[in-house]
Amino acid sequence: MTSELLLVEDLHKSFPGVKALAGVRLAVERGEVHALLGENGAGKSTLLKVLAGAQAADGGSMVFDGQALHPRDTPRQRQHAGIVTIYQEFNLLPALSVAENMRIGREPVRGGLIDWKKMFADAQALLDGMGLDLDAGTEVKRLSVGRQQMVEIAKALTLQAKLIVMDEPTAALSAREVDTLHAIVRTLKARGVSVVYVSHRLGEVKDICDRYTVLRDGRYVVSGAVADVTVADLVRSMVGRDVEVLRRTSARPAAEAPVAALKAERITRRSTAGSALKLHDMSIEVRRGEILGFAGLVGAGRTELARVIFGADACESGAIYLGGARLERLQSPRDALRNGITLVPEDRKQQGCFLCYSIRSNLTLPSLARLRKWGVFIDEARERELLEHYRRRLKIKMTDGAAAIGTLSGGNQQKVLLARCMALKPGVLIVDEPTRGIDIGAKVEVHQALFALADEGVAVIAISSELPEVMAISDRIATFRAGRITGVVSAADASEEKLMSLMAFGADEASAADAAASPSIQR
């Protein structure tokens, strides 16, 4: 028996006008964690779908556990063979419980009927074993994005997998949940299970992976031991050049303006029958030409406050001021858009993209009123010009604006959503996890776009779970904990330790903790 569990050689896959895979190879050994790396559009997702049986390859060979895989295998057949895939986008049924999602199609049966007691007990035991504070009876729709991701991972663990493919498994997880996941991955590795780990967080790759393979433009580039390369080496292999991560350093006199571009004052919301987070007396302001970062653990209230500002959720009390003038209560996102407030949502698939519609339609839809000809028809020439302008400005990789946005990589979908907001010429732009699940090259391009908008006088609110990112792109940073704003600090004065203290304890307790940690002076 060879040490290789999976051997993929000379794999090819084409779509109309696109060569997605061209001679790709991948070798995964038994009991190893193997990183699959590449920019958005490099072919990683296509390769994963071919491995999972969701798409058939046009050519090449795949050998798994000593047996050749038939190119027309279904996903169920691949699961029976021992290949389980956790996709970047969730595959859960929101109205069903956690336990039902974990065992759907494989429910335990007793006397010809589903044994509900056993199903819920087994699911709860697995969740507890993963260290998750999660009730197996909770409906999935009541869970945060991060917790839904952990349900996907738990679901995969109920299958007797020899190889688990994880596509951006930590993109929606808090630092604590990432640690939990990595502990699970190490346990699987110790049991002889192999993991293909796809991530744009290269620090995680160095922490958890044994070997790596890099794809670029659908082609195999290089593979090797993770211990033998640096993060800079991996980036260079992925993008074919050196990439410099920029910090926000330009002068911003508009940020010193006496009147805030947007001010939220004493926003309060009660907890409802669902799992909505309670918001406590939140007040914040952002000025023209400023990037205000929101930092906090998953479920701390960052997204919830952004949705209230955007009119997507209601609040019981509080006020929103735009340019010093109080707005009437925003009843819907349409009201916010009319007032120049735009939002790039946290979940681009569920809340941002119309996946079956064209790239052009997704980008221009909110701007159609400005693209009318004779007040009735859409000026298609101007629409194409708008698409081409933002394609060049944001370096969106696409072959044809008429193609469905669902055919784009996650990073390019994110750029289209950002372009949609930019085309509206907003006064206030809110971006929620703007670089989640996108590669480092695309991340730098998104950051540069945000810097440019701020330099043009737009007030930007940027929500990110990655502290290095929020420190790099922000002028000031607001910290959140349990539905409260616990502090606002200048990015120049911020450190990961200071922000974590504010996120974990709040301003007073963080100061007390710092004082307690300092050595006392004996006289």
N, C-alpha and C positions, 0 to 999 in steps of 0.2 A: 504494500500500500504506500502510495506516494504521500509526501507531506502536504501536497496541494489539495485543498478541498474543492476549489473552483479554478478552472483554467479557461479563459476566454481568449480566442485568437482570431485576428483578421476580421473583426466584426464590422459589417457595413449596414447602414440604414439610411434611406433617402425618403424625403417628402417632396411634393411638387415644388421645384425651385430651390430646394435646400438639401445639402448633403450633411445629415446630422451626425453620422458616424462613418469614418473612413479608415478602416484598418486598425481598429482599436483592439488593444490587448489588456488583460487584467488577470493577475494570478493572486489568489488568496489562500494562505496556508491554514491548516487546521489550528484552531485555538488562538488566532491572532486578531487584532483590531487593525483593519486596513483602511487608511484614509483615501478617499477618492476626491481629487481636487481639480479645480478649474474655474475659470470665469463663468458668469452667466452666459449661456449659449454655447458652452464648450462641448456639450453632448452628454453631461452627467445624467440628467433626468431621462434622456432617451435610453441610455445604457441601462439605467435602473428599471425602466419599464420593460425593456427586452428581457432582462434577467427575471423579472416578476411574471412574465408571460402576458403582460398587458399589450405588448406590441411584438410583432414577428420581425426578426432580422431578415435583411435581404441576402446576406451571405456571411460566411464565417462559421466558427464552431464554438460550442460551449460544452465543457465536460464538468460534471458535478458529482463529487463522491465516487469517482470512477466510472460514471455512466454518462453517455452522451445525452444532452438535452435536446428534445425535438423542437424545432423552431416554432411549431404550431401549438405547443403546450398552452393550456389555459392557466390563469392565475391559481385556480384551485389545484391543478395538477402540480404546479411548481411548489405550492404550499405542502402538498402531500410528499413531495420529494425532499422537503426540508428547507426551502427558501422562503423566508417571511420578510415582506417589505413594509416599512413604515414610511409613508410618503410625507413630504413637507407639508402638503395641504391635508387637512383632516378628512378622515373617512368614517365619520361617526353619524349616528342618527340622533338628532338633538332631543326628540321627544321621548326617547327610551332612557332607561336608567344606565348607570355605569356598568353594572353587572350584565345587563342585557346586551350592551354594546360589546363587552368583552367576550361573550360566548354566543353571539348571534350566528345561527346556522349550525351551532355545535352544542346546543343546550343538553344538559344531562336529562335523561329520560328514566322514569320509573313507572312501570305498569302502563306503558304506552302514552304517558303524559309527561309534560315537562316537570322535572323535580325542582320547583322554584326555591325551596328551602336550601337544597344543596348548592344550586347555582349561586345564590346570594352569599352563602357561607364561604364557598370556595373563593369567590371574587373578593370578599372582604379579607380573607386570610392572605391572598396574594397582595392586596393593597397594603395591608399592615406589614407584610414582609418586605415591601419596597420602602417602608418608612413614610408612607403617605397618609396624611390626616384627611382621609376622604371616605365618605359613606358610599358603599356600593349601591345603595338604593336611590341616590341623588340623580335627578334628570340631568343629562349632559348639557342641555341648554342653559342650566343655571350655573355652570362652571366658567371660570375665567379661561382665557386662551391657554395659559400655561398649564392649568389643570387638565384641560382637554388633551393637550399633548401627552401628559403623563398617562391618561387613560389609553391613548393609542399604544404607548409602550407596554402598559400592562396587558392590553389585548394581545400583542405579539407574544408576550411571555406565556400565554395560555396554550400556545401552539408548540409542538415538539420540534423546534427549529434547530437545524445544524448551522444555518447561516442567517443572520438577521441583518437586513439592510436598513440603515437609519439615514434618512434624507433630512438634513438640517434638524436633528432632534432637539437641539437646545435653543433654537431661534426664539421660542416663546417662553423660555423658562427663566425663573429667577436664579440667582447665584446658588441659593440653597438647593433648589431643584436640580440644577446642573450637577452639584456634588452628589446628590442622590442617584441621578442617572449614571454618572461615572462609576459609582460604587456598584451599581447593577451590572454595568458593562464588564467591570473587572471580575465580578462573580461569574458571569457567563463565560468569560475567557478561561477562568480556572476550571470550569466544567467541560472545556473543550469546544465550546460554541464559538464560531467565527463571527465577526462583525465587520461589515463594510460601513464606514462612518463618513458621511458627506457633510462637510461644514466649511463655512467661510471664516470661522473663528480659528485662526491658525494657532493661537495660543493653546486652545483645547487640543488641537491635533498633536502638538508637542507633548501635552500632558497625558493623553490617553491612548494614542495610536503607536503601533509597532512599525508598520511600513506604510508607504504611500505610493499612489500612482497619480500622475498629472495628465489631464487632457487639455488640449487647446484647439479650438475651431474644429471639433469633431475628430481629432487625431491624437494618438498616443504620443506623449512627449518624453516622459521619464518615470522611473520608479526606483525605490530604494528604501533604506532604513531611515526612519524619522530621526534617530539619534545622530545620524551623520550629516544633517543639514540644519541650517538656521531658518528662522521665519523669513528673513530676507531672501534666502535661496529659494524657498517655496514660492514666494510672491513673484520672483523673477522668472521661475519656470512657468507659472500660471499665465502671466500677462506678457512675457517676452521682453520686459524692460524693467528698469528700476521704478518703483512707485514711492513717492514721498507723501506721507500723511501730513496734511497741513493743519495748523492751529489758527484760530481766529485772532488776528493781531492788528487789523487795520483800525485807523482812527474813526470814531463814530460820534461826531458832535451832535447828531440828531438825538442820540440816546440821552443827552442832557436837557432836552426840551422840557419846558415847565409842565406841559400837558401830556399825559400818557395817550398813546394811540388807542389802547384798550385797557380798561380797568374792570376787573370783577370784584365786587364788594360784598362781603358777608354772604357768600353763596352757601345755602343750607338745604339739605335734602334728607328726608326721613328714609329709613330702610323700608322696603316694601315686602309683599308676600313672597316675591322671588328672592334672588340672591343679591339684589342691588345694594351697593355699598352706601352706607350713611355718610353724608358729607357734613362737616362741622364748620360753619362760620368761616369759609375760605375767602381770603382777599389777596389779590395779586394784580400787578400792572406790568405792561410791556410798552416800551416807547418806540417811536419810529426809528428805523435803522438799527434796531437791537435784536439780538437772538437771545431769548430767555429759555433756558433749559429746565425741564421738569425731570427730577430724579426721584426714584422711590422703588420699593420692591413691588412685584406684581400684586395688584389688588390694593395699592396704597391710596388710590384716588386720582391719579394723574389723568388717565383716560376719561374717567367719569366727569372731572371738571371740564376737560376739553369738550366733551359732548354737550354739557350744559351751555358752555359759551357758544357752541355752534348751533344750538337750538334742537339738537337731536334728542335730548332728555330734558324733562322739566325739573324745576326745583321749587321748594316751598317758599323760600324767601331769598332775598338778595337782589342785587342790581348789577347791570352791565352798562358801562359807559364807553362810548366811542368818540374819541377826540374831545373829551370833556362833556359831551352831551349824553344824557341818560337815554338808553334805548327802551322802548316798550318791550315787555316780555317777549322773547323770541319763541314763537310757537312751532317753528320748524326750521330745518336747514335752509329752506328757500328764503326765509326772513333774513338769516345770516348772510346768505349770498347777496341779497339785495343791499346789504349794508357793508359789503366788501370784506366779509369774513369767510375764509375757505378752510377746508380740512382735508388732509390726506390721511385716511383712516388706518387704524392698526392692522386690520385684516383685509388685505387688498382683494382677495378672492371673494369673500362674503359681502363686504361692505363697499368695495371700490369699483371693481371691474364688472362690466357686462360681458361675460366670457365668450358668448356666441356672436357678439357684435364686432364690427371691424375696429381696427386700431384707430382709424380716422374718426369713427363715430364716438368711440370712448373718449378721445381727446377733445373733440369739438362740441360735444353735446350741450354743456352748459353755456357755450358761447354762440349758439345758433342765432339768437336774437341779434347779435352784432354782425352776422354773416348773411343777412337777408338781402335779396335783390328785388327791388320794386315793392318791398314791404311784405312779400308773400313767399317767394321762392328762396331756397338756399343757394347762395353763390358758390358753386362747387370749386371754381378756380381759386377764390379766396380761402376756401376751406382747405384745399390742397396746399396753398401757400403757408397757411398757419401750421399745418402738420409738418411741412418740410422745414419751417423755421425752427420748431422745437426738436425735430429729429436731429438737426445739425447742432443746436445749442446744447442738448443733453446727450448727444451721441447715442441715440436710440438705435439698436441693431434690429433692422427689419428689412424684408425684401419688398413688401408691398403694403401700403396703408389700408388696402381693402381686405387683407387677411384678418382673421379673427384674433382678438387680443389674447385669447387663450392659447394660441400657438407660440407666444413669446415666452422667453425665460422670465423668472420672477423679478430679476433686476430690471429688465426692460419694461415689464408691466408697471413696476414702481415708477420708472421715469415717465411713462405715459400719464399716470395719475398726477405726478408732480407738474407735468406740462399742462394738464387740464386746469389745475389751479392757477398756474402762472399766466395762462392765457386770459384769465378773468381780470388781470391787473388788480389783485387784492390789496387792501390796506393792511390786513392781518392774515397771516398764513399760519395754520397749525399743522404740524407734521408729527404723526404718532408712529414711532418706531420706523423712521424713514429709510433705514438701511437694513432692516431685518431680512435675513436670508439672501443677501446679495453679496457679490464678491468684492474684494478690496479695491479693485480698479473702479467699479461702478460706485462704490461707497465714496471714494474721493471725488468723483464727478458730481454726486448728489450734494456733498458738502460744499463744493465750489458753487453749485447753483444756489444753495441757501445763502452763502456769503454774498453772492452777487445781488440777490434779492434784498438782503439787508442793506447793502451799500446803496441800493436804489431807493431806500427809505421805507421798505416794507417792514412791519413789525412781525417777527417770526417767533413762534412758540415751538420748541423742538422737544419731543418726549422720547427718551431713550433709556433702555435698561442697562446699557453699557456705560459705565462711569467714565472710562477713558474717552469715549465718543462725546458724551455730554460736556465734559470739561474742555475738549478740543474745539467744539463748535460754538460754545455759548459765551455771551458777555457776562450774564448773571445766571445763577442756578437756584431754583426753588426746590426744596426737599419736601417729600410727602411721607406721611405715616398714618395708616388707619383712618383715612378720610380727613386728615388735617394737614395744613402746611406748617412744617416745623422749623423752617428757616429759609432765608434768601441770602446767598453769598456771592461775592464777585468771583468770576472764574479765575482771576489772577490769584486769589487767596485760597482757592479750593484745592483740596487733596482728596484722594479716595478715602483715606481714614476719616477726614472731617465730614465728608458727605455721608459715609456709612454711619457715623455716630448720630448725625441728624436724622437719618432715615430710620435708625433703630430705636433711638431714645427721645428725640426732640431736643430743642435748644437748651433748656434748663438741665435736663438729665445728662445730655452730652457734655455740657460744661462741668458738671459734677463728676462725670466719669473721667474726663481728662484730668481734673484736679486730683482725683483719687489715684490715677495712674502715675502722677508725677511724684518723685521722691520728696519726702518732707525734709526741711532743713533743721538740723539739730543745733541748738545753741548751748 
